[in-house]
Amino acid sequence: MTTQQLITQIKKKQSFLCIGLDVDLNKIPQHLLKEEDPIFAFNKAIIDATHQLCVAYKPNTAFYEAYGIKGWQALEKTIHYLIENHPEIYTIADAKRGDIGNTSSMYAKAFFEDLGFDSVTVAPYMGKDSVEPFLAFKDKHTILLALTSNEGAFDFQTKQVEGTELYKQVLKTSKTWNNSENLMYVVGATKAEYLADIRQIIPDSFLLVPGVGAQGGNLQEVCKYGMNSNVGLLINSSRGIIYASQDENFAQAAAAKAEELQLQMREILEH
C-alpha cells in the first residue's frame, strides 16, 4: 500500500486508529479456547467488529511466535484474512527486526513477500546496512524505532551524542538512506512533549504512536504536536480495545472502545 492510499483511507474513515492484535491466550474469552484455532477466532471476531473504525492492524509477532508453529499459522491466517476481505486496511508486522544486510533481506522477504504485510517495525541500532534491505521493497514501509514509550527508553534514546539526543541522530541519519521516503517512525504517546522537535526533523513522515490508552498516552496532546497536513499519525491501541471484555460479547465491547477513539479522531480532524 502506498502512503497516498493510506492517507485516502484516513480521510474516508475519519480515523487514524491502528488496532494492535496482541493475542494472549490467558486473556482472551475462555469460550474461544474450544475453537480449533483460538487465536485466529479471536482476531477474526475483532476484525469483523472493528474494521470500519480503524485504518490499520498491528499484530505483535511475539504473541504468535510464543505459541510455536500454531501461533505462526494463526498469524498467517490473520494477515491473509485481512488481505482477502479488507485490502484497504494497512497492515503492520510489529516484529522489531534488524540485522546485517543479507539477514535483513530475509526478514523483509518473510514479512513483505511471504506474509504480505504492508510494513514492518525495525530496530535502527545496527545502522544503514541493516535497514536498507527493508527499504528496497516497492510500496512497502519500514517503521523505524525512534523514541519508544517504555521506561528504558531513557537508557539510550535520549542520551546526548555530540550535543544531540541519540534519537534525533537516528532521525537525521535515516533521512540519508536509500529509499528513505519509505520510512515511518515509532514515537511513543507517552513522549508527546518530544513531538514538536521530532516534526522539525521529519515534518512529512508518518509516525506510529503506541501508548494511547492502557499506557496512559493522551490523544489530544499527541495530535497537537505530532499531526501534519496529511495527518501523519497512526495511533495504536491494543489492550485497551481487544480486551475490553472477557464475555461472549467481547467483539462488540472492543468495537465500542474503538469507536470512542475514532469519534475523538473525527472531532480532531474536523477542527
VEXVOFI-328752 format. One record per residue (C-alpha): chain; residue in one letter; residue number from 0; x, y, z. Coordinates in Angstrom, 3 decimals. Layout:
<sites>
SITE mol type seq        x        y        z
SITE   A    a NUM        X        Y        Z
...
</sites>
This chain:
<sites>
SITE mol type seq        x        y        z
SITE   A    m   0    0.000    0.000    0.000
SITE   A    t   1    1.303    3.459   -0.877
SITE   A    t   2    1.378    6.379    1.546
SITE   A    q   3   -1.244    8.160   -0.551
SITE   A    q   4   -3.607    5.175   -0.330
SITE   A    l   5   -3.240    5.243    3.459
SITE   A    i   6   -3.978    8.980    3.548
SITE   A    t   7   -7.082    8.379    1.411
SITE   A    q   8   -8.362    5.788    3.890
SITE   A    i   9   -7.749    8.117    6.839
SITE   A    k  10   -9.812   10.842    5.185
SITE   A    k  11  -12.543    8.445    4.114
SITE   A    k  12  -12.964    6.829    7.546
SITE   A    q  13  -12.185    9.975    9.540
SITE   A    s  14   -9.894    7.764   11.576
SITE   A    f  15   -6.179    7.235   12.082
SITE   A    l  16   -6.659    4.365   14.516
SITE   A    c  17   -4.429    1.293   14.462
SITE   A    i  18   -5.554   -1.724   16.489
SITE   A    g  19   -2.876   -3.947   17.969
SITE   A    l  20   -3.647   -7.644   17.706
SITE   A    d  21   -1.521   -8.866   20.637
SITE   A    v  22   -3.236  -12.136   21.472
SITE   A    d  23   -2.550  -13.718   24.848
SITE   A    l  24   -4.434  -16.989   25.374
SITE   A    n  25   -4.590  -16.231   29.104
SITE   A    k  26   -6.578  -13.057   28.407
SITE   A    i  27   -8.979  -13.967   25.605
SITE   A    p  28  -12.545  -15.081   26.473
SITE   A    q  29  -12.423  -18.648   27.731
SITE   A    h  30  -15.114  -19.960   25.378
SITE   A    l  31  -12.752  -19.385   22.443
SITE   A    l  32  -10.278  -21.928   23.785
SITE   A    k  33  -12.624  -24.654   22.492
SITE   A    e  34  -12.006  -23.456   18.926
SITE   A    e  35   -9.575  -25.302   16.671
SITE   A    d  36   -7.547  -22.080   16.313
SITE   A    p  37   -8.483  -19.782   19.217
SITE   A    i  38   -6.004  -17.060   18.226
SITE   A    f  39   -7.420  -16.694   14.732
SITE   A    a  40  -11.005  -16.995   16.024
SITE   A    f  41  -10.327  -14.098   18.386
SITE   A    n  42   -8.660  -11.972   15.693
SITE   A    k  43  -11.385  -12.645   13.141
SITE   A    a  44  -14.093  -11.561   15.589
SITE   A    i  45  -12.172   -8.380   16.495
SITE   A    i  46  -11.544   -7.540   12.816
SITE   A    d  47  -15.167   -8.201   11.818
SITE   A    a  48  -16.376   -5.869   14.590
SITE   A    t  49  -13.835   -3.042   14.202
SITE   A    h  50  -12.623   -2.811   10.592
SITE   A    q  51  -14.865    0.168    9.771
SITE   A    l  52  -13.392    2.156   12.666
SITE   A    c  53   -9.672    1.753   12.026
SITE   A    v  54   -7.228    2.122    9.142
SITE   A    a  55   -4.577   -0.343   10.338
SITE   A    y  56   -3.970   -3.528   12.314
SITE   A    k  57   -0.694   -4.317   14.029
SITE   A    p  58   -0.043   -7.871   15.214
SITE   A    n  59    2.974   -8.016   17.521
SITE   A    t  60    4.696  -11.151   16.243
SITE   A    a  61    5.983  -12.181   19.688
SITE   A    f  62    2.422  -13.040   20.702
SITE   A    y  63    2.312  -15.543   17.844
SITE   A    e  64    5.862  -16.879   17.958
SITE   A    a  65    5.303  -17.749   21.633
SITE   A    y  66    2.875  -20.490   20.553
SITE   A    g  67    5.233  -22.129   18.063
SITE   A    i  68    4.056  -23.302   14.672
SITE   A    k  69    0.359  -22.968   15.613
SITE   A    g  70    0.913  -19.353   16.556
SITE   A    w  71    2.702  -18.611   13.291
SITE   A    q  72   -0.103  -20.288   11.328
SITE   A    a  73   -2.626  -18.132   13.201
SITE   A    l  74   -0.648  -15.027   12.196
SITE   A    e  75   -0.602  -16.198    8.586
SITE   A    k  76   -4.364  -16.826    8.639
SITE   A    t  77   -4.959  -13.402   10.185
SITE   A    i  78   -2.967  -11.463    7.587
SITE   A    h  79   -4.478  -13.455    4.712
SITE   A    y  80   -7.975  -12.822    6.100
SITE   A    l  81   -7.237   -9.088    6.119
SITE   A    i  82   -5.753   -9.070    2.612
SITE   A    e  83   -8.683  -11.027    1.166
SITE   A    n  84  -11.520   -9.255    2.981
SITE   A    h  85  -10.201   -5.777    3.782
SITE   A    p  86   -7.400   -4.943    1.324
SITE   A    e  87   -7.881   -1.233    2.072
SITE   A    i  88   -6.603   -1.767    5.648
SITE   A    y  89   -2.931   -1.071    6.303
SITE   A    t  90   -1.059   -3.931    7.979
SITE   A    i  91    1.936   -3.681   10.294
SITE   A    a  92    4.118   -6.601   11.376
SITE   A    d  93    5.374   -5.414   14.750
SITE   A    a  94    8.474   -7.606   14.658
SITE   A    k  95   11.256   -5.141   15.597
SITE   A    r  96   13.726   -6.871   13.302
SITE   A    g  97   17.122   -5.637   12.110
SITE   A    d  98   20.385   -7.442   11.384
SITE   A    i  99   23.268   -7.431    8.908
SITE   A    g 100   22.292   -6.974    5.264
SITE   A    n 101   21.660  -10.487    3.997
SITE   A    t 102   19.735  -11.411    7.164
SITE   A    s 103   17.614   -8.265    6.969
SITE   A    s 104   16.814   -9.149    3.358
SITE   A    m 105   15.421  -12.473    4.541
SITE   A    y 106   13.399  -10.829    7.329
SITE   A    a 107   11.980   -8.402    4.771
SITE   A    k 108   11.156  -11.242    2.379
SITE   A    a 109    9.356  -13.134    5.176
SITE   A    f 110    7.060  -10.241    6.106
SITE   A    f 111    6.621   -8.465    2.765
SITE   A    e 112    6.588  -11.336    0.266
SITE   A    d 113    5.588  -14.484    2.143
SITE   A    l 114    3.062  -12.985    4.571
SITE   A    g 115    2.188   -9.885    2.539
SITE   A    f 116    2.350   -7.196    5.238
SITE   A    d 117    2.439   -3.544    4.167
SITE   A    s 118    5.064   -2.641    6.754
SITE   A    v 119    7.365   -3.978    9.461
SITE   A    t 120    8.927   -2.388   12.536
SITE   A    v 121   12.731   -2.332   12.513
SITE   A    a 122   15.375   -1.522   15.148
SITE   A    p 123   17.946    1.023   13.858
SITE   A    y 124   20.798    0.209   16.257
SITE   A    m 125   22.894   -1.637   13.654
SITE   A    g 126   22.623    1.223   11.177
SITE   A    k 127   22.221    1.763    7.455
SITE   A    d 128   23.032   -1.682    6.039
SITE   A    s 129   20.606   -3.340    8.464
SITE   A    v 130   17.677   -1.137    7.373
SITE   A    e 131   18.144   -0.511    3.637
SITE   A    p 132   17.238   -4.115    2.656
SITE   A    f 133   13.739   -3.443    4.052
SITE   A    l 134   13.539   -0.079    2.265
SITE   A    a 135   14.271   -1.712   -1.099
SITE   A    f 136   10.734   -3.158   -1.356
SITE   A    k 137    8.364   -1.113   -3.522
SITE   A    d 138    5.166    0.196   -1.885
SITE   A    k 139    6.219   -1.240    1.480
SITE   A    h 140    7.100    0.761    4.573
SITE   A    t 141    9.814    0.299    7.170
SITE   A    i 142    8.805    1.658   10.571
SITE   A    l 143   11.938    2.643   12.464
SITE   A    l 144   12.027    2.647   16.258
SITE   A    a 145   12.822    6.291   17.067
SITE   A    l 146   11.562    7.171   20.558
SITE   A    t 147    9.701    4.403   22.350
SITE   A    s 148    7.158    4.582   25.177
SITE   A    n 149    8.847    2.181   27.617
SITE   A    e 150   10.682    3.151   30.792
SITE   A    g 151   14.061    2.011   29.422
SITE   A    a 152   13.830    4.466   26.505
SITE   A    f 153   15.851    6.885   28.615
SITE   A    d 154   18.747    4.408   28.899
SITE   A    f 155   19.969    5.238   25.377
SITE   A    q 156   17.485    7.082   23.182
SITE   A    t 157   17.580   10.464   24.934
SITE   A    k 158   21.306   10.426   25.763
SITE   A    q 159   23.398   13.222   24.264
SITE   A    v 160   25.768   12.218   21.454
SITE   A    e 161   27.960   15.071   20.205
SITE   A    g 162   25.488   17.546   21.653
SITE   A    t 163   22.335   15.957   20.194
SITE   A    e 164   19.993   13.341   21.634
SITE   A    l 165   20.571    9.915   20.100
SITE   A    y 166   17.001    9.580   18.810
SITE   A    k 167   17.451   12.835   16.873
SITE   A    q 168   20.661   11.472   15.362
SITE   A    v 169   18.723    8.374   14.291
SITE   A    l 170   16.039   10.532   12.646
SITE   A    k 171   18.530   12.764   10.829
SITE   A    t 172   20.776    9.933    9.653
SITE   A    s 173   17.882    7.773    8.451
SITE   A    k 174   16.846   10.522    6.010
SITE   A    t 175   20.108    9.946    4.098
SITE   A    w 176   19.475    6.240    3.439
SITE   A    n 177   18.369    4.822    0.089
SITE   A    n 178   14.574    4.900   -0.368
SITE   A    s 179   14.148    6.838    2.904
SITE   A    e 180   10.766    8.023    1.584
SITE   A    n 181    9.563    4.519    2.593
SITE   A    l 182   10.343    5.199    6.250
SITE   A    m 183    7.858    5.703    9.055
SITE   A    y 184    8.832    6.070   12.708
SITE   A    v 185    7.697    4.767   16.096
SITE   A    v 186    7.229    7.527   18.665
SITE   A    g 187    5.562    6.596   21.950
SITE   A    a 188    2.448    8.505   23.026
SITE   A    t 189    3.939    8.952   26.487
SITE   A    k 190    6.630   11.128   24.851
SITE   A    a 191    4.160   13.659   23.363
SITE   A    e 192    6.241   16.641   24.502
SITE   A    y 193    9.062   15.482   22.190
SITE   A    l 194    6.876   15.500   19.087
SITE   A    a 195    7.404   19.163   18.214
SITE   A    d 196   11.168   18.588   17.997
SITE   A    i 197   10.633   15.387   16.006
SITE   A    r 198    8.438   17.210   13.494
SITE   A    q 199   11.243   19.740   12.962
SITE   A    i 200   13.391   16.881   11.640
SITE   A    i 201   10.787   14.731    9.857
SITE   A    p 202    7.829   17.029    9.091
SITE   A    d 203    6.228   14.832    6.433
SITE   A    s 204    6.748   11.252    7.672
SITE   A    f 205    4.089    9.076    9.238
SITE   A    l 206    4.510    8.308   12.934
SITE   A    l 207    3.244    5.103   14.511
SITE   A    v 208    2.277    6.107   18.039
SITE   A    p 209    1.733    3.338   20.599
SITE   A    g 210    0.825    4.001   24.209
SITE   A    v 211   -2.587    5.696   23.947
SITE   A    g 212   -4.967    4.009   26.371
SITE   A    a 213   -3.519    1.331   28.644
SITE   A    q 214   -0.085    3.015   28.796
SITE   A    g 215   -1.534    6.440   29.600
SITE   A    g 216   -0.759    8.431   26.437
SITE   A    n 217   -3.006   11.408   25.637
SITE   A    l 218   -4.538   11.544   22.142
SITE   A    q 219   -5.114   15.303   22.120
SITE   A    e 220   -1.515   16.026   23.175
SITE   A    v 221   -0.128   13.690   20.518
SITE   A    c 222   -2.233   15.342   17.811
SITE   A    k 223   -1.392   18.872   18.984
SITE   A    y 224    2.335   18.338   18.498
SITE   A    g 225    2.529   15.462   16.021
SITE   A    m 226   -0.134   15.966   13.352
SITE   A    n 227    0.867   17.327    9.942
SITE   A    s 228   -1.092   18.371    6.843
SITE   A    n 229   -1.675   14.714    5.849
SITE   A    v 230   -2.461   13.749    9.473
SITE   A    g 231    0.811   11.788    9.546
SITE   A    l 232   -0.181    9.714   12.564
SITE   A    l 233   -1.242    6.135   13.213
SITE   A    i 234   -2.405    5.909   16.817
SITE   A    n 235   -2.174    2.375   18.137
SITE   A    s 236   -4.274    0.900   20.912
SITE   A    s 237   -4.012   -2.775   21.767
SITE   A    r 238   -5.086   -3.943   25.220
SITE   A    g 239   -7.486   -1.048   25.726
SITE   A    i 240   -9.565   -2.257   22.770
SITE   A    i 241   -9.136   -6.004   22.296
SITE   A    y 242   -9.510   -6.908   25.988
SITE   A    a 243  -12.444   -4.602   26.714
SITE   A    s 244  -14.488   -7.660   27.746
SITE   A    q 245  -13.933  -11.311   28.651
SITE   A    d 246  -17.532  -12.223   27.859
SITE   A    e 247  -19.120  -13.642   24.709
SITE   A    n 248  -19.842  -10.068   23.570
SITE   A    f 249  -16.081   -9.266   23.581
SITE   A    a 250  -16.015   -8.179   19.936
SITE   A    q 251  -18.868   -5.694   20.428
SITE   A    a 252  -17.126   -4.330   23.528
SITE   A    a 253  -13.919   -3.926   21.507
SITE   A    a 254  -15.854   -2.084   18.796
SITE   A    a 255  -17.336    0.275   21.398
SITE   A    k 256  -13.842    1.129   22.693
SITE   A    a 257  -12.541    1.579   19.146
SITE   A    e 258  -15.473    3.845   18.322
SITE   A    e 259  -14.697    6.046   21.347
SITE   A    l 260  -11.240    6.714   19.921
SITE   A    q 261  -12.481    7.056   16.355
SITE   A    l 262  -15.053    9.685   17.381
SITE   A    q 263  -12.330   11.665   19.163
SITE   A    m 264  -10.252   11.436   15.979
SITE   A    r 265  -13.160   12.593   13.821
SITE   A    e 266  -13.617   15.604   16.074
SITE   A    i 267   -9.903   16.471   15.868
SITE   A    l 268   -9.925   16.149   12.060
SITE   A    e 269  -12.983   18.409   11.758
SITE   A    h 270  -11.316   21.265   13.647
</sites>
